[in-house]
Amino acid sequence: MIPVRPALSIAMRQFYLLRSSFPRVIQLFIWVAVDMIMWGFMTTYLNKISAPGYNFVTVLLGGVFLWDILIRIMQGTTLTYMEDSWSRNLFNLFVSPLTVGSYLTGLILASVMTSTVGIAVMIILARGIFGLSLLTYGLALFPFLLILFLFGIALGILGCGLMLRLGPSAEWLVWPIPFVVSPFAGVFYPLATLPHWMQEISRLVPVSYVFENIRKVASGGVLSVPDMITGLALAAIYVALSSLFFVGVFRRALRVGSIARYSAESF
């Protein structure tokens, strides 16, 4: 069983950092606000020039909204780790009684805390300016958000593991991860648009089932329960695999002593 207090301490440390740093608070929502405004006006324009009966706000802006949620959750995890990396605090943390399980749980709690700010800003902008309500998706919203949350956590833990294994300079490999995944997720287009080999890969990407069903629900169709079960199962598997990867990398770092000389150089 994972101790709760050590995990909460990681999240609280991030809270105190945010409270004392205005630039850190701004980055929680500035980019998602820009995304919402840019894509919101784009969808408004498309609605004006397209045939009546098709709502780009629900389909396209809704897709951008949910994709940004995944990015926020992933970055909430990796940025908390990066704070420890930049301040060279990892060694101090792991000579304490803190376990790797508690640390990962703390990263997830910190991600929930920080991503909530960005999500709240997106909801206000999407609803207030462009009339997009999450209630449009009905009960389908809950499995959508759960799959996005789990897969975002999986990508975040994977990114942390890469940085722990390769050094802080590997953060440049972490930032592009969502953009590498996005062509296979079908955020802006149906998966049928992709060549066959890319469609096969998309079946292994949990959030592809979310965005396919967004378009289905928005056009008056019915949510596919098998798709949601498949997406949830895949997302849970990726969380488990990424956690095992991080634990394996962490144990190696302890064994070879690299955590004590953690620097910007790869090792």
Summary of the structure (lengths in Angstrom):
residues: 267
radius of gyration: 19.5
end to end distance: 32.1
largest distance: 63.9
contacts: 855
relative contact order: 0.13
helix: 81%
strand: 0%
